[in-house]
Amino acid sequence: MVADLRKKFVMVTTTLMLVTFGAFLIVNYIYNNYWNKVETADMLDLIADSGYFLYPEDTGVEQTIKNMTEGASPIAGVIFDSDGAIVTSRVIGGKSNLVVSEHIFEKILTQDGFDYQIDRYLFSKRDLEDGCTLIVIMDTSIDDNMWKKVIITTIFIIIGISVLILITFYLSGYVTEPAKQALLREKRFISDASHELKTPLGAIRINAQALSASEPENLYTKNIINESDRMGRLIERLLTLSRLDEKEASTKERISLSNLVTEMALTYESVAYEQGIVYKYDISDDVSIIGNADEIRQLLTILIDNAIKNTNDKGRIEIRCISENKTARVEVKNTGPGINADDLPHVFERFYTSDTSRSNKSFGLGLAIAKAIAEGHKGNLTVNSIPNEVTVFTAIFSTS
């Protein structure tokens, strides 16, 4: 439980930081991208106004332009006559070729207003005195510096996220330590209290049995014996949960799940028959898992007993055991009142009982124990229910 709490803390903290960091990066990217475009557009305006593409022989202007465009993408200067035909063109800067389709130039020539971008192209347009038009244009998608920045930024982000996760995981140990100690004290108390209660409870039961032997019809002694038995079952279940919580290593070996399911299904067949329940089981041969036979018996006992207690009159119980996709699946299905949608997420919680379960004096520990056993075998236990129709508990184990 503490490990799960620690994982959730790391996930929540990391997610929160990543969302915040990601939002900052997005805003920063939009901000920088906007101003980069503005600065690039200003540069294109300066180049267009410099006369470089009109008087390329001016060496002073040429050197200035080279200094301005150093490291930038290729920049083209194209002069069109009044009919839209190209008079001259020249490309400066950059290591890549600049290819601009005719329809981009057509859009620019026919465009009015102060826009400086079409698609991925930034441009500056000037009307010349002789009726021609100068267009200075740059393709921003082939900016070498931009890709270098993206790669470097990505590398730093990956490193930063990795360091962030490691630091968060380390700090989570300090954050979850109080919860860990509280859970350990709770488990120790449950275990110690259960052990201490066994002796006086046994004495109470023995004395009640002695009184019952002398007065067989005494209802008070019968109630004492019944409640002592019930308390004894509760203590045994608490001790079982304590042992499973401490993850004590139980002996695990290759066992036949088919034989265990058959054994437990036959054990409860007479009980189901006495209650008028239609009782069916379909068990495949040679289904085996690595596990502890006693614990699997306990899991099956809980599921089948739970099904019998919650099956309606003349209802139906079906038990299946099959092997598929390297997993072993055990299903216990019963008709009856089912589980309400509000109760469904809580059925495996300790001491949780629905309104219908309280009438049966349920401790709310059986399914919690079954879930712990399944997880202790690296498996899973799930439930699906349609109220007033059918409920299905499914235990899945690995066969390898």
C-alpha positions as CSV (number, residue, x, y, z in Angstrom):
1,M,0.0,0.0,0.0
2,V,2.8,2.4,0.9
3,A,4.6,1.5,-2.4
4,D,1.4,2.3,-4.3
5,L,1.1,5.6,-2.3
6,R,4.6,6.4,-3.2
7,K,4.1,5.7,-6.9
8,K,1.0,7.9,-6.9
9,F,2.8,10.7,-5.2
10,V,5.6,10.5,-7.8
11,M,3.1,10.4,-10.7
12,V,1.0,13.3,-9.4
13,T,4.0,15.4,-8.5
14,T,5.7,14.7,-11.8
15,T,2.6,15.2,-13.8
16,L,1.9,18.5,-12.1
17,M,5.4,19.7,-12.7
18,L,5.4,18.5,-16.3
19,V,2.1,20.2,-17.0
20,T,3.4,23.5,-15.5
21,F,6.8,23.1,-17.3
22,G,5.0,22.2,-20.5
23,A,2.7,25.2,-20.3
24,F,5.7,27.4,-19.7
25,L,7.5,25.9,-22.7
26,I,4.5,26.4,-24.9
27,V,4.0,30.0,-23.9
28,N,7.8,30.6,-24.2
29,Y,7.8,28.9,-27.7
30,I,4.8,31.0,-28.9
31,Y,6.4,34.2,-27.5
32,N,9.8,33.5,-29.0
33,N,8.4,32.3,-32.3
34,Y,6.3,35.5,-32.6
35,W,9.2,37.8,-31.9
36,N,11.6,35.7,-34.1
37,K,9.1,36.2,-37.0
38,V,8.9,39.9,-36.2
39,E,12.7,40.3,-36.1
40,T,13.1,38.3,-39.3
41,A,10.4,40.4,-41.0
42,D,12.3,43.5,-39.9
43,M,15.5,42.1,-41.3
44,L,13.8,41.3,-44.6
45,D,12.5,45.0,-44.7
46,L,16.0,46.3,-44.1
47,I,17.4,44.1,-46.9
48,A,14.6,45.2,-49.2
49,D,15.3,48.8,-48.4
50,S,19.1,48.4,-48.7
51,G,19.1,48.2,-52.5
52,Y,21.2,45.1,-52.5
53,F,19.0,43.3,-55.0
54,L,18.9,46.4,-57.1
55,Y,22.6,47.3,-57.0
56,P,24.5,44.1,-56.1
57,E,27.8,45.7,-57.2
58,D,27.8,47.9,-54.1
59,T,30.3,45.9,-52.0
60,G,29.6,47.9,-48.8
61,V,26.0,46.9,-48.9
62,E,26.9,43.3,-49.8
63,Q,29.1,42.9,-46.7
64,T,26.4,44.4,-44.5
65,I,23.8,41.9,-45.9
66,K,26.2,39.0,-45.3
67,N,26.7,40.0,-41.7
68,M,22.9,40.3,-41.2
69,T,22.1,36.9,-42.8
70,E,24.9,34.9,-41.3
71,G,23.6,31.6,-40.1
72,A,20.1,32.3,-41.4
73,S,18.1,30.3,-44.0
74,P,18.5,31.2,-47.7
75,I,17.0,34.6,-48.6
76,A,15.8,35.3,-52.2
77,G,15.3,38.6,-53.8
78,V,13.0,38.5,-56.9
79,I,12.1,41.4,-59.1
80,F,8.8,41.1,-61.1
81,D,7.7,43.4,-63.9
82,S,4.2,44.8,-64.1
83,D,2.9,41.7,-65.9
84,G,4.2,39.4,-63.1
85,A,7.2,38.0,-65.0
86,I,10.5,37.6,-63.3
87,V,13.1,40.1,-64.3
88,T,16.0,39.1,-62.0
89,S,16.4,36.9,-59.0
90,R,19.2,36.2,-56.5
91,V,19.7,34.1,-53.4
92,I,21.9,34.9,-50.5
93,G,22.9,33.2,-47.3
94,G,22.1,29.6,-46.0
95,K,23.5,26.3,-47.0
96,S,20.3,24.9,-48.5
97,N,18.5,25.6,-51.7
98,L,15.4,27.8,-51.6
99,V,12.5,26.6,-53.7
100,V,9.4,28.8,-53.9
101,S,6.4,27.8,-56.0
102,E,4.8,30.2,-58.4
103,H,1.5,30.4,-56.6
104,I,3.2,31.7,-53.5
105,F,4.6,34.7,-55.5
106,E,1.2,35.1,-57.1
107,K,-0.4,35.4,-53.7
108,I,2.2,37.9,-52.6
109,L,1.9,40.0,-55.7
110,T,-1.9,40.2,-55.4
111,Q,-2.0,40.7,-51.6
112,D,-2.8,44.0,-50.0
113,G,-2.2,45.0,-46.4
114,F,0.7,44.6,-44.0
115,D,0.9,40.8,-43.8
116,Y,4.5,39.5,-43.9
117,Q,3.8,35.7,-43.9
118,I,2.2,33.2,-46.3
119,D,2.3,29.6,-45.3
120,R,5.8,28.9,-44.1
121,Y,7.3,31.9,-46.0
122,L,8.2,35.3,-44.5
123,F,8.5,38.1,-47.0
124,S,8.9,41.8,-47.6
125,K,7.4,43.5,-50.7
126,R,8.4,46.8,-52.3
127,D,6.9,48.6,-55.3
128,L,9.7,50.1,-57.4
129,E,9.7,53.4,-59.4
130,D,9.8,51.7,-62.8
131,G,6.6,49.8,-62.1
132,C,8.3,46.6,-61.0
133,T,8.0,44.8,-57.7
134,L,10.7,43.5,-55.4
135,I,10.0,40.5,-53.2
136,V,12.5,39.5,-50.5
137,I,11.4,36.0,-49.2
138,M,12.7,33.4,-46.8
139,D,11.5,29.8,-46.1
140,T,11.4,29.5,-42.3
141,S,11.0,25.7,-42.4
142,I,14.7,25.1,-43.4
143,D,16.2,27.3,-40.7
144,D,19.2,25.2,-39.6
145,N,19.5,27.1,-36.3
146,M,15.9,26.4,-35.5
147,W,16.4,22.6,-35.8
148,K,19.5,22.8,-33.7
149,K,17.6,24.6,-31.0
150,V,14.8,22.1,-31.2
151,I,17.2,19.2,-30.8
152,I,19.1,20.8,-28.0
153,T,15.9,21.8,-26.2
154,T,14.5,18.3,-26.5
155,I,17.7,16.8,-25.1
156,F,17.6,19.1,-22.1
157,I,13.9,18.4,-21.5
158,I,14.5,14.7,-21.5
159,I,17.4,15.1,-19.1
160,G,15.4,17.5,-16.9
161,I,12.4,15.1,-16.8
162,S,14.7,12.2,-15.8
163,V,16.3,14.2,-13.0
164,L,12.9,15.5,-11.9
165,I,11.5,11.9,-11.6
166,L,14.6,10.7,-9.7
167,I,14.5,13.6,-7.2
168,T,10.7,13.3,-6.8
169,F,11.0,9.5,-6.1
170,Y,13.8,10.2,-3.6
171,L,11.8,12.8,-1.8
172,S,8.6,10.7,-1.9
173,G,10.3,8.4,0.7
174,Y,10.3,11.2,3.2
175,V,6.7,12.3,2.4
176,T,5.3,8.8,2.7
177,E,7.3,7.8,5.8
178,P,4.6,8.9,8.3
179,A,2.0,7.0,6.4
180,K,4.2,4.0,6.3
181,Q,4.8,4.0,10.0
182,A,1.1,4.5,10.7
183,L,0.2,1.5,8.5
184,L,2.9,-0.6,10.2
185,R,1.5,0.3,13.6
186,E,-2.0,-0.5,12.4
187,K,-0.9,-3.9,11.1
188,R,1.1,-4.7,14.2
189,F,-1.9,-3.7,16.4
190,I,-4.3,-5.9,14.4
191,S,-1.9,-8.9,14.5
192,D,-1.1,-8.5,18.2
193,A,-4.7,-7.9,19.2
194,S,-5.9,-10.9,17.1
195,H,-3.3,-13.1,18.8
196,E,-4.2,-11.8,22.3
197,L,-8.0,-12.3,21.7
198,K,-7.7,-15.9,20.7
199,T,-6.9,-17.1,24.3
200,P,-9.7,-15.4,26.2
201,L,-12.1,-16.1,23.3
202,G,-11.2,-19.8,23.5
203,A,-11.8,-19.8,27.2
204,I,-15.2,-18.1,26.8
205,R,-16.2,-20.7,24.2
206,I,-15.0,-23.6,26.4
207,N,-17.0,-22.3,29.4
208,A,-20.0,-21.7,27.3
209,Q,-19.9,-25.3,26.0
210,A,-19.6,-26.6,29.6
211,L,-22.7,-24.6,30.5
212,S,-24.5,-25.8,27.4
213,A,-23.7,-29.5,28.3
214,S,-25.5,-29.0,31.7
215,E,-28.3,-26.9,30.2
216,P,-28.7,-27.9,26.5
217,E,-31.8,-25.7,26.0
218,N,-30.3,-22.5,27.4
219,L,-30.5,-19.9,24.6
220,Y,-27.9,-17.6,26.2
221,T,-25.2,-20.2,26.2
222,K,-26.0,-21.0,22.6
223,N,-25.7,-17.4,21.6
224,I,-22.4,-17.1,23.4
225,I,-21.1,-20.2,21.5
226,N,-22.4,-18.9,18.1
227,E,-20.9,-15.4,18.7
228,S,-17.6,-16.9,19.9
229,D,-17.4,-18.9,16.7
230,R,-18.2,-15.8,14.7
231,M,-15.5,-13.8,16.5
232,G,-13.1,-16.7,16.0
233,R,-13.6,-16.6,12.2
234,L,-13.1,-12.8,12.3
235,I,-9.8,-13.2,14.2
236,E,-8.6,-15.8,11.7
237,R,-9.4,-13.6,8.8
238,L,-7.6,-10.7,10.5
239,L,-4.5,-12.8,11.0
240,T,-4.7,-14.0,7.4
241,L,-4.8,-10.4,6.2
242,S,-1.9,-9.5,8.4
243,R,0.1,-12.3,7.0
244,L,-0.7,-11.4,3.4
245,D,0.1,-7.7,4.1
246,E,3.5,-8.6,5.4
247,K,4.0,-10.6,2.2
248,E,5.3,-13.6,4.1
249,A,6.8,-16.0,1.5
250,S,4.5,-18.9,1.1
251,T,5.7,-22.1,-0.5
252,K,4.8,-22.0,-4.2
253,E,5.1,-24.8,-6.7
254,R,3.4,-26.0,-9.9
255,I,-0.1,-26.9,-8.9
256,S,-3.1,-28.1,-10.9
257,L,-5.7,-25.3,-10.9
258,S,-8.1,-27.7,-12.6
259,N,-8.0,-30.1,-9.7
260,L,-8.4,-27.4,-7.1
261,V,-11.4,-25.8,-8.8
262,T,-13.0,-29.2,-9.2
263,E,-12.3,-30.0,-5.5
264,M,-13.9,-26.8,-4.2
265,A,-16.8,-26.9,-6.7
266,L,-17.7,-30.4,-5.5
267,T,-17.4,-29.3,-1.9
268,Y,-20.1,-26.7,-2.3
269,E,-22.4,-28.7,-4.7
270,S,-24.5,-30.2,-1.9
271,V,-24.9,-26.8,-0.2
272,A,-26.2,-25.3,-3.5
273,Y,-28.5,-28.3,-4.1
274,E,-30.1,-27.9,-0.6
275,Q,-30.9,-24.3,-1.5
276,G,-32.4,-25.2,-4.8
277,I,-29.7,-23.5,-6.8
278,V,-28.9,-24.7,-10.3
279,Y,-25.1,-25.4,-9.9
280,K,-22.9,-25.9,-13.0
281,Y,-19.2,-26.1,-13.5
282,D,-17.1,-26.3,-16.6
283,I,-13.4,-27.0,-15.8
284,S,-10.8,-27.5,-18.5
285,D,-8.2,-30.2,-18.0
286,D,-4.5,-29.6,-17.3
287,V,-4.8,-25.9,-16.3
288,S,-1.8,-25.3,-13.9
289,I,-0.1,-22.3,-12.3
290,I,2.7,-21.6,-9.9
291,G,1.2,-21.0,-6.5
292,N,0.2,-22.2,-3.0
293,A,-2.5,-24.7,-3.0
294,D,-3.9,-23.8,0.4
295,E,-4.2,-20.1,-0.5
296,I,-5.9,-20.9,-3.9
297,R,-8.3,-23.1,-2.0
298,Q,-9.1,-20.2,0.3
299,L,-9.6,-17.8,-2.6
300,L,-12.0,-20.3,-4.3
301,T,-13.8,-20.9,-1.0
302,I,-14.5,-17.2,-0.6
303,L,-15.7,-16.7,-4.2
304,I,-18.0,-19.8,-4.2
305,D,-19.3,-19.2,-0.7
306,N,-20.0,-15.5,-1.6
307,A,-21.9,-16.7,-4.8
308,I,-24.1,-19.1,-2.8
309,K,-24.9,-16.5,-0.2
310,N,-25.9,-13.9,-2.9
311,T,-27.8,-16.1,-5.3
312,N,-31.6,-15.7,-5.4
313,D,-34.0,-18.6,-4.9
314,K,-33.9,-21.1,-7.7
315,G,-31.0,-19.0,-9.1
316,R,-28.0,-20.3,-11.0
317,I,-24.2,-20.5,-10.3
318,E,-21.7,-21.3,-13.0
319,I,-18.0,-22.0,-12.3
320,R,-15.5,-22.0,-15.1
321,C,-11.8,-22.7,-15.3
322,I,-10.0,-22.3,-18.6
323,S,-6.6,-21.5,-20.0
324,E,-6.0,-18.9,-22.7
325,N,-3.1,-16.8,-23.9
326,K,-0.7,-18.1,-21.3
327,T,-3.1,-17.2,-18.5
328,A,-5.5,-19.3,-16.3
329,R,-8.9,-17.8,-15.8
330,V,-11.4,-18.8,-13.1
331,E,-14.9,-17.3,-13.3
332,V,-17.6,-17.6,-10.6
333,K,-20.9,-16.3,-12.0
334,N,-24.2,-16.1,-10.1
335,T,-27.7,-14.7,-10.6
336,G,-29.2,-12.6,-7.9
337,P,-29.5,-9.0,-6.6
338,G,-26.0,-8.2,-7.8
339,I,-23.9,-5.3,-6.7
340,N,-25.0,-1.7,-7.1
341,A,-22.9,0.6,-9.2
342,D,-22.1,2.7,-6.0
343,D,-20.8,-0.4,-4.2
344,L,-18.9,-1.9,-7.1
345,P,-15.6,0.1,-6.7
346,H,-15.4,-0.8,-3.0
347,V,-16.1,-4.5,-2.9
348,F,-12.5,-5.4,-2.4
349,E,-11.9,-2.8,0.4
350,R,-11.5,-4.1,3.9
351,F,-14.5,-4.0,6.2
352,Y,-16.7,-2.6,3.4
353,T,-20.1,-4.1,3.4
354,S,-23.1,-3.1,1.3
355,D,-26.6,-2.8,2.9
356,T,-27.5,-6.3,1.7
357,S,-24.2,-7.7,3.1
358,R,-24.9,-6.3,6.5
359,S,-28.0,-8.3,6.8
360,N,-25.8,-11.4,6.4
361,K,-23.5,-10.2,9.2
362,S,-20.6,-10.1,6.8
363,F,-17.2,-8.9,8.1
364,G,-16.3,-7.3,4.8
365,L,-12.9,-9.2,4.8
366,G,-13.5,-12.2,2.5
367,L,-13.1,-10.4,-0.8
368,A,-10.2,-8.3,0.5
369,I,-8.4,-11.6,1.4
370,A,-9.2,-13.1,-2.0
371,K,-7.9,-10.0,-3.8
372,A,-4.7,-10.1,-1.7
373,I,-4.2,-13.8,-2.5
374,A,-4.6,-13.2,-6.2
375,E,-2.1,-10.3,-6.2
376,G,0.3,-12.4,-4.1
377,H,0.3,-14.9,-7.0
378,K,1.0,-12.0,-9.5
379,G,-2.6,-12.3,-10.7
380,N,-5.7,-10.2,-10.5
381,L,-9.3,-10.4,-9.2
382,T,-12.0,-8.4,-10.8
383,V,-15.8,-8.2,-10.6
384,N,-18.6,-7.2,-13.0
385,S,-22.2,-7.0,-12.0
386,I,-25.6,-6.1,-13.5
387,P,-27.9,-5.4,-10.6
388,N,-30.8,-7.9,-10.3
389,E,-29.3,-10.0,-13.0
390,V,-25.8,-11.5,-12.7
391,T,-22.5,-11.0,-11.0
392,V,-19.2,-12.4,-12.2
393,F,-15.9,-12.6,-10.2
394,T,-12.9,-13.3,-12.4
395,A,-9.5,-14.4,-11.1
396,I,-6.6,-14.4,-13.7
397,F,-3.2,-16.0,-13.1
398,S,-0.1,-16.5,-15.3
399,T,0.5,-20.1,-16.3
400,S,4.2,-19.6,-16.6
